Amino acid sequence: MQKENKRARVAELHRQIVMDCAKGLFLEKGYEATSMEEICEVSTYSRRTIYKYFKNKEDIYLHLVYQGLENLHQEIKLAINSTPYFMAQYRAVCNAMKAYYQNHPHSFQAVNQRKSTAADQVVAPQILSDISTIGEEINLVLISYIEAGIKVHVVLDTIHPRQTVYVLWSSISALLEMAENKEEHIKKQFGISIDDFLQYGFDQIIDSILEERIHGAA
C-alpha cells in the first residue's frame, strides 16, 4: 500500500510538472503555437514519458481547465463560508472569480467559450466529464448561495436561482475581460483604479436581484 501511494504521489508530481510547463508555454505562445516538442524540452521529459500521463497536447490543456475549475470551486466555497453576510460573500466570490481569471486564463476562456453538445454526453473522455461535473458543483454552490439570500430577504423572491447564477457568471466574466482590455482607458476616463472600477461594476451586476438596491432605484 505504501509503495502504491508513493507511486501515485510521484506520478502526480510528474503530471503537475508537465502541466506547469505547458501552462507557461500556452501563456507565452498560445495553445495552437505550442508543440509537444516544446513541452518536452521545457519539462525535460521525453515524449514517451509525457504520454504515460497524458494522451496528447489537448489532454494536457483539458487537465489545466479542470485544475482551474477545481481551484475556483474551493475558493468560492471558502468565500461563502468566510462570512454570514450576503454582500460580503458576494464580494469574496467576485474576488475568487477575478483570481480565477488572472491565474487560470486558459481555463477561464475554455469554460466561457466552449459549446456543450449532445455528443459530449455520449463519447466524452473522462476529463471532459470531470470538467462538466465540477462545473455543475460550482453552479450548485452558487445556487444555494442565491437561495439563502432569498430566505433572508436580501434577494428578490421573484428571480430564478439557476438562471441567475448563469447571468451573474457571464456578467462578471465580461466585466473582468473588458476591464483588462481597457484598463488604461478606464484609469484616464474615470480617474480611478481598475480595482475600484471592478468593485463598482460588481455592485451594479448584483443590484438587479437585490430587494434593496446598492445604488438606489434606476
N, C-alpha and C positions, 0 to 999 in steps of 0.2 A: 504493500500500500504506500509506504513512504517513497519507494522508488518511482511508483506511478505518479504520485503527487509532485515529485521532483521533476520528472519528465514533463509533466503538464506545465509547471512553472517555467521551465526552460523554454518550452515551445511557445508559451505566451510571451516571454521576453523577446524571442526571435521575431514573432509576429509583430510585436509593438515596434521594434527597431525598423522593420521593413515599412510599416505604416507611417512612422515618423519621417523617415527618409522620403517616402513617396509624397507625403503631405507637403514637405518643404519644396520638392520639385514641382508639384502641382501649383503651388502658390507662386513660385518663381517663373515658371514657363507656361503654365496652363496644362490641363489634363491631356488634351489632344497632342500637344507638342512633346510630352514626356514619353520616353520609351522605356521598355523593360530593361534595356541595356543600361540606361542611366540610373534606374533604380538599383540595379545590381552593383553598379560602380560606386554609388554613394553609400549604399548599405554595406558594401564589401562582401555581399553574399553572391554565390553563383546563381544563375537562372534555375538550375536544378534544385538548389536549396530553397529558393523562394517558392517554387512550385510545390514544395512539400506543404506549404502553409496557405497558399492562395492559388486559385485556378488561373488567373490572368490579371492584367492591369485593372480591368473593370472590377474584379472581385476585391482588389485592394481598396479601390475607390469606394465601393459599397460598404466595406467594413469601416472606412473613415466616416461615411454618412451615419452609420449605426452608432459609432462611438460618440459622435457629436450629439445625437439624439439621446443617447443614454446619459451623457453628462447633463444635458438640458433637463431631462426628466428628474434627476436628482436635485438639480439647482431649483427647479420650480417647487418641488416638494419642500425643500428647505425654506424657500421664500414664503410659502404659505404657512408653514409651521413656526416661522420666526416671530410672529406677532398675531394677536387675535383681531386686529383692526383691518377691515376690508381694504381701505385705500392704501394703508401701509403694505399690505400683502400685494396689492396690485403694483405698486411702485417697485417692490422687490422682484416681482415676476417680470416686469419690464426690464429691470437691470439684468436679470438672468437671460432674457431674450437678446439684450444688447451684447452680453458676453458671448453668447452662442454665435451671434453674427460676426463678432470680431475674431473669436478663437477657432471657430469651425466653419469658415466661409463656404467650403465646398458642400458640407452637409446642409447648411442653410439654403444654398442655391438649389441643391438637388431636391430638397423637400418642397420648396416653393414652385419649382418648375416642372417636376415630374408629373405626368398624367397617369392615373390609375386606369387599368383596362381589365376586362373580364378575364383575359388570358393570364394576368398576374395571379389570379386565384387558382389556376389550373397547373401551370408549368413553372411558376416562380421558384428560383433556387431558394435555399433556406435563408440566406442573408436578406433577400427581399421580403420574405415572410417575417423575419425578425424586425426589419425596419417598420413594416406595417403594424406589427404588434406593439412595438414601443411607441409608435406614433399614436396609436389608439389609447395606450396607457396615459400618455401626456394629455390627450383630449379628456379622458375621464377625470383626471386630477383637476383640470381647469373647469370642467362641467360641475363637479362637486363644489368647487370654489364659488362659481356663479350661483348655484342653488343655495349655498349658505348665505350669500349676500341677499338673496330674495327673502329668506327666512327671517333675517334680522332687519328687513325693510330698508336696506340700503340700495338694493337693485330693484327696478320695476318688476312687478309680478306678471307683466304682460309679455315679457320677452321669452324667447325660446333658447334655453341654455346651450344646447349643442350648436345651433346656428350662430349664436352669439360668440361662442368660442372661435368658430371659423372666421367670423368677421373681425374679431379682435386680433387674431393671429395675422390675418392678411393686412390689416391696417397698421399694426406695429411693424411688420416686416417692411412694408412700403415706406414707412416713415424713416426707418433705420437706413434703408438704401438711399433715399433722397437726401438725408442729412449728410451722409458720407460724400455723395456725388456733388453736392452743392455747399460743402462746408464753408469755403472761403466767401462765397456769395452771401450766405446766411450771416456770417460774422460782420461783414461790411454793411449789409442791408439793415440789420436789426441792432447791431452793436452789443450782441450778447454771445456767450459761449455756446458751443454746439450742445453741451450738456443741458444748459438752460433751455435751449430751443427744443431739445428732445423731451424734457420734462413737461414743457407747455403742450407739446404735441401729444404726449401720453395722456395728459389730463383731458385734452379735447376728445380723444378717442373714447375714453371711459365715460365721459359726460353724458353721452346719448342714452345710457342704460341706467343712470342713477336717478333715484327719487328726488334727491336734492342736488341740482347741478352745481359743479365747482365754479363755473364762470357765469352762473345766472341764466335766466331764460334767454332764448335767442331773440 
